[in-house]
């Protein structure tokens, strides 16, 4: 059996232990007053460390904030920033209620930082981009490439006319001719101008229909040996896929020549 090793202190005296497990070392805190010293490494004796979960009963979160008391130099607790909810304490949670000038979150812990018209003062957006104004007089700019907004460009893009004069050499239904091609699908043709040059020796009446056997759109009386021009801002409408036709009532002594122009475009 090996000998028991007994430790000694600096004064050449044996160090003593408690007789109770776990047998801590006894230290005299006063003459003849020994005290057992616990030298184990535990959270309870770690200076300066705070267990938030122990203090608050759960881990720190938005719903379980750390409450800090602030005291002045005289030791008095200072008024709280959130005195109604937590009298005498300071709420240090970073939230929209105390962040001046910020946008409130749309949901808990979710901040909406998108750049949109709703929060941009004085800026109006269309479906694609910001609407523009004239620099000096500030009128709203509505002009695009002219495809839809410039009347002259609109007429140039959607202009329709007969290729040349249409000569009618027979009177009535036997002499009926097409007034240009049929209207394209999805479009409406508006005949806005018709010129009739009648070379016959008797008066005639020129009639335009929206289709063979269809509705009468226009009639023009034309004396012998004269030219008549008819025009209208709104014109006469011919629906999609219909074939407009034209007739003359008399070709005695000469034919009737007709030309027409207008707009053929999608209705919207």
C-alpha positions as CSV (number, residue, x, y, z in Angstrom):
1,X,0.0,0.0,0.0
2,X,1.5,3.3,-1.1
3,X,1.9,6.1,1.3
4,X,-0.7,8.9,1.4
5,X,0.6,12.2,0.1
6,X,-0.2,15.2,2.3
7,X,0.1,18.7,0.8
8,X,1.6,21.5,2.9
9,X,1.1,25.2,2.7
10,X,3.8,27.9,2.8
11,X,4.0,27.8,6.5
12,X,4.9,24.1,6.5
13,X,1.5,23.1,7.8
14,X,-0.8,20.4,6.5
15,X,-3.7,21.5,4.3
16,X,-7.0,20.2,5.7
17,X,-10.1,19.0,3.8
18,X,-13.8,18.8,4.8
19,X,-14.9,15.3,6.0
20,X,-18.0,15.6,3.8
21,X,-18.0,14.7,0.1
22,X,-16.8,16.1,-2.2
23,X,-14.2,16.9,0.5
24,X,-13.4,20.6,-0.4
25,X,-10.3,22.3,0.9
26,X,-10.8,24.0,4.2
27,X,-9.7,27.6,4.4
28,X,-9.5,29.7,7.7
29,X,-11.4,32.9,7.1
30,X,-10.8,33.9,10.7
31,X,-8.7,32.4,13.5
32,X,-10.1,29.0,14.2
33,X,-13.0,29.4,11.6
34,X,-12.4,27.1,8.7
35,X,-14.5,27.4,5.5
36,X,-14.9,24.9,2.7
37,X,-13.9,26.5,-0.7
38,X,-15.8,25.4,-3.8
39,X,-13.4,25.8,-6.7
40,X,-15.5,24.0,-9.4
41,X,-16.1,26.0,-12.7
42,X,-19.8,26.9,-12.6
43,X,-22.0,29.5,-14.4
44,X,-23.1,30.9,-11.1
45,X,-19.5,32.2,-10.3
46,X,-18.6,33.5,-13.8
47,X,-18.2,37.2,-13.1
48,X,-19.9,39.5,-15.6
49,X,-21.8,36.8,-17.5
50,X,-25.7,36.9,-17.5
51,X,-27.8,33.9,-18.6
52,X,-30.7,35.7,-20.4
53,X,-32.7,32.5,-20.7
54,X,-32.4,32.0,-16.9
55,X,-33.2,35.6,-16.2
56,X,-36.3,35.9,-18.5
57,X,-37.3,32.3,-18.5
58,X,-36.7,31.9,-22.3
59,X,-34.1,33.0,-24.9
60,X,-34.2,36.7,-25.7
61,X,-36.4,37.5,-28.7
62,X,-38.8,40.2,-29.9
63,X,-41.5,38.7,-27.7
64,X,-39.1,38.3,-24.7
65,X,-37.0,41.5,-24.6
66,X,-34.2,42.2,-22.2
67,X,-35.5,45.0,-19.8
68,X,-32.8,47.5,-18.7
69,X,-33.2,49.8,-15.8
70,X,-31.4,53.2,-16.0
71,X,-30.5,55.2,-12.9
72,X,-29.3,58.7,-12.6
73,X,-26.3,59.9,-10.5
74,X,-28.4,60.0,-7.3
75,X,-29.5,56.4,-7.8
76,X,-33.0,57.2,-8.9
77,X,-34.6,55.1,-11.7
78,X,-35.1,57.3,-14.7
79,X,-38.4,57.7,-16.5
80,X,-39.1,54.9,-19.0
81,X,-39.3,55.4,-22.8
82,X,-42.1,52.9,-22.8
83,X,-43.6,53.8,-19.5
84,X,-47.1,52.6,-20.2
85,X,-46.1,49.1,-21.2
86,X,-43.2,48.7,-18.7
87,X,-43.3,51.4,-16.0
88,X,-39.8,52.3,-14.7
89,X,-38.0,50.3,-17.4
90,X,-36.4,51.2,-20.8
91,X,-37.5,49.2,-23.8
92,X,-34.4,48.8,-26.0
93,X,-36.1,46.8,-28.7
94,X,-35.4,48.2,-32.2
95,X,-38.8,48.6,-33.7
96,X,-40.7,51.0,-35.9
97,X,-42.6,52.7,-33.1
98,X,-39.5,54.6,-32.0
99,X,-37.6,54.9,-35.3
100,X,-38.4,58.3,-36.5
101,X,-39.1,58.5,-40.3
102,X,-39.0,54.8,-41.0
103,X,-41.7,52.8,-42.7
104,X,-43.7,50.4,-40.5
105,X,-43.1,46.7,-41.2
106,X,-45.8,44.9,-43.3
107,X,-45.4,41.9,-41.0
108,X,-43.6,40.9,-37.9
109,X,-39.8,41.2,-38.4
110,X,-40.3,41.9,-42.1
111,X,-39.4,45.4,-43.5
112,X,-40.7,46.6,-46.8
113,X,-37.8,48.6,-48.4
114,X,-39.0,48.4,-52.0
115,X,-38.9,51.5,-54.1
116,X,-42.5,52.1,-55.2
117,X,-44.7,55.0,-56.1
118,X,-46.8,54.8,-52.9
119,X,-44.0,56.3,-50.9
120,X,-42.3,58.5,-53.4
121,X,-43.8,62.0,-52.9
122,X,-45.1,63.6,-56.1
123,X,-44.0,60.8,-58.5
124,X,-46.6,59.0,-60.5
125,X,-46.0,55.7,-62.3
126,X,-47.7,54.1,-65.2
127,X,-47.8,50.4,-65.8
128,X,-44.2,50.4,-67.1
129,X,-42.3,53.5,-65.8
130,X,-42.5,57.0,-64.3
131,X,-44.7,59.5,-66.1
132,X,-42.9,62.5,-67.4
133,X,-43.6,66.3,-67.5
134,X,-42.3,69.2,-69.6
135,X,-39.4,70.8,-67.9
136,X,-40.5,74.4,-67.9
137,X,-44.3,74.4,-67.9
138,X,-44.8,71.0,-66.2
139,X,-47.6,69.7,-68.5
140,X,-47.9,65.9,-68.4
141,X,-46.2,64.4,-71.5
142,X,-48.7,62.2,-73.3
143,X,-47.0,62.0,-76.7
144,X,-45.5,58.6,-77.4
145,X,-43.9,57.7,-80.8
146,X,-47.1,59.0,-82.3
147,X,-48.4,55.6,-83.1
148,X,-51.6,56.3,-81.1
149,X,-51.4,59.9,-80.0
150,X,-50.2,61.9,-83.0
151,X,-53.2,62.3,-85.3
152,X,-51.1,62.9,-88.4
153,X,-48.9,59.9,-87.7
154,X,-52.0,57.8,-86.9
155,X,-53.5,58.7,-90.3
156,X,-50.2,57.8,-92.1
157,X,-49.9,54.5,-90.4
158,X,-53.6,53.4,-90.9
159,X,-54.3,55.2,-94.2
160,X,-56.4,53.3,-96.7
161,X,-57.3,54.2,-100.3
162,X,-58.2,52.6,-103.6
163,X,-55.2,51.9,-105.8
164,X,-56.7,53.9,-108.7
165,X,-59.9,55.2,-110.1
166,X,-62.5,52.4,-110.5
167,X,-64.3,52.6,-113.9
168,X,-67.9,51.5,-113.9
169,X,-69.1,50.8,-117.4
170,X,-72.5,49.3,-116.7
171,X,-75.5,50.6,-114.8
172,X,-77.0,49.1,-111.7
173,X,-76.2,45.6,-110.3
174,X,-74.6,44.3,-113.5
175,X,-72.0,47.0,-113.3
176,X,-71.3,46.7,-109.5
177,X,-67.6,46.6,-108.6
178,X,-65.6,46.1,-105.4
179,X,-64.5,49.3,-103.7
180,X,-61.0,48.2,-102.9
181,X,-60.2,44.9,-101.1
182,X,-62.2,43.3,-98.3
183,X,-61.6,44.8,-94.8
184,X,-58.9,42.9,-92.9
185,X,-59.9,40.7,-89.9
186,X,-59.9,42.6,-86.6
187,X,-60.1,46.0,-88.3
188,X,-62.7,48.6,-89.3
189,X,-62.5,50.7,-92.4
190,X,-63.8,54.2,-92.4
191,X,-64.4,55.6,-95.8
192,X,-63.8,59.4,-95.3
193,X,-63.5,60.7,-98.8
194,X,-65.1,59.6,-102.2
195,X,-64.4,61.3,-105.6
196,X,-66.8,60.6,-108.5
197,X,-65.9,61.6,-112.0
198,X,-68.9,61.1,-114.3
199,X,-68.2,61.1,-118.0
200,X,-71.7,60.2,-119.1
201,X,-74.2,62.5,-120.9
202,X,-76.9,61.9,-118.3
203,X,-77.1,62.4,-114.5
204,X,-76.2,59.4,-112.4
205,X,-76.4,58.3,-108.7
206,X,-73.4,56.5,-107.2
207,X,-74.3,54.2,-104.3
208,X,-71.8,52.5,-101.9
209,X,-72.8,49.4,-100.0
210,X,-70.8,47.8,-97.1
211,X,-71.2,44.4,-98.8
212,X,-72.9,42.8,-101.8
213,X,-76.6,43.0,-100.9
214,X,-75.7,44.8,-97.7
215,X,-76.4,48.2,-96.1
216,X,-76.3,51.4,-98.1
217,X,-73.5,53.5,-96.7
218,X,-73.6,56.5,-99.1
219,X,-75.3,57.9,-102.2
220,X,-73.9,60.7,-104.3
221,X,-75.8,62.5,-107.0
222,X,-73.6,63.4,-110.0
223,X,-74.7,65.5,-113.0
224,X,-73.5,64.7,-116.4
225,X,-69.9,65.6,-117.3
226,X,-69.0,66.6,-113.7
227,X,-66.8,65.6,-110.8
228,X,-68.1,65.4,-107.2
229,X,-66.1,65.0,-104.0
230,X,-67.7,63.8,-100.8
231,X,-65.9,63.9,-97.4
232,X,-66.6,63.3,-93.7
233,X,-64.5,63.5,-90.6
234,X,-66.1,60.4,-89.1
235,X,-66.6,58.6,-92.4
236,X,-68.7,55.6,-93.2
237,X,-67.8,52.4,-91.3
238,X,-67.3,49.0,-92.9
239,X,-66.9,46.1,-90.4
240,X,-64.1,43.6,-90.5
241,X,-64.0,41.0,-93.4
242,X,-66.8,42.8,-95.3
243,X,-66.3,43.7,-99.0
244,X,-67.6,47.1,-99.8
245,X,-69.1,47.6,-103.3
246,X,-70.1,50.5,-105.6
247,X,-72.7,51.0,-108.3
248,X,-73.8,53.8,-110.6
249,X,-77.3,54.3,-111.9
250,X,-76.5,55.6,-115.5
251,X,-73.6,55.3,-117.9
252,X,-75.3,56.7,-121.0
253,X,-72.7,58.4,-123.1
254,X,-69.8,57.6,-120.8
255,X,-68.5,55.6,-117.8
256,X,-68.4,56.6,-114.1
257,X,-65.0,56.7,-112.3
258,X,-64.8,56.4,-108.5
259,X,-61.9,56.6,-106.1
260,X,-62.0,56.6,-102.2
261,X,-59.7,57.0,-99.2
262,X,-60.0,56.7,-95.4
263,X,-58.6,54.8,-92.5
264,X,-58.5,51.1,-91.8
265,X,-57.4,50.2,-88.3
266,X,-58.0,48.1,-85.2
267,X,-61.0,49.6,-83.3
268,X,-59.0,49.7,-80.0
